[in-house]
Amino acid sequence: MSTNIAEISAKSGQKVEIRGWCHNLRSSGKIAFLQLRDGTGRIQGVAVKNEVGEQVWALIQKLTIESSVIVRGLVRTDERAPSGFELTIEEVEPVQIAEEYPIGKKEHGPDFLLNNRHLWLRSERQASIMRVRDTIEFAFRDFMRQRGFVLADSPIFTPSACEGTTDLFEVKYFDDKAYLSQSGQLYQEATSAALGKTYCFGPTFRSEKSKTRRHLTEFWMLEAEASYMNWEENIQLQEDLVVFTVQQVLAQHECELTELGRDLTHLKNTIAGNFPRVSYTEAIERLQKLGSDVKAGEDLGGDDETILTKEFDRPVFIHHYPSAIKAFYMEPDPTDSTYALCNDLLAPEGYGEIIGGSQRVSDLSLLKQRISEHKLPEEAFGWYMDLRRYGSVPHAGFGIGLERTVAWICGLEHVRETIPFPRLLNRINP
């Protein structure tokens, strides 16, 4: 029975079988060192020629980088080893001898690595990122279940847009046309009216022609909606989700974060909570004092978010954006209708927006007015307006982008490393 490398600490002094790949190897002629990986971790195997015999030694000499192999041997404690353990190799069974591996120790450019993304994923850095991503995904789901939210998946094919069709991928749908979803929010408003509190978590698509380090054309987003929740309760829910998620990552992945060279200071500040809440008006004033040319009434750009977040040691909420620059479904502030009951959550260290949320318009006449102001076809939103005809209530929700959250928590420069196979403006392969 084989043993996962991740479980090797419980096998010290025992003989084990490891099924995996030869990540690296070197030999002096009398002793060979094999860096083995199996998807759960890495361990160094040591083979001494005089101890393993000529036949096993000959098999070891045939191995190449990324050859698949079954190795049997004795686990022993070694404080000098990164994992604290080494494997004294006794038997080697090659499964497939790999051809010359295209990714070497030399520096490779991003295009080369992305062209070979199917192989680049095997590197220690990329594997660490994927493990953190996995934990973040499950933390999102665990948190929502703990808070009583029901998973209610939204469709990917949609007949209309959530915020207009400018940034949507249009697809042929039999004899009609449809769009790939840019958001599941409108459908969550329907499911939350049925189930109280719901969320969806799946791929979303934006066709905006952006090449920034924060943008993908296909990304994953969790979107939550709750009946009878107001915008202040919505903000607190978002903070609690982020705190919970970062706690889970720090508890499970300090090793991976160290491998990524992540400074943990801001993450540890994050789990203390108490995220600052800054109004849009105050944010504009702050930015202008810091040298930004942003003007009141304009949306914050990526550079503005970067400048602003470097002023804080943890995520910061920006709330009450002008209604004129926000989506049609956002509830105006009853004390000043020129501002919306909405927020963005900006991650520190220049990572910018990871969450957008708002209280939704619950009055039918106001919703019709807002749809008209945004020059959207009213007939496309007939079912959505029905939600205001039959038992409308105050409700609110938010969406959190998975890849941007992974980029921030891992301290990555670009979101292209946060997803197994990134889809970018100029990339759809592999």
Order of alpha helices (4+ residues) and beta strands (2+ residues): beta-beta-beta-alpha-beta-beta-alpha-alpha-alpha-beta-beta-beta-beta-alpha-beta-beta-alpha-alpha-alpha-beta-alpha-alpha-beta-beta-beta-beta-beta-alpha-alpha-beta-alpha
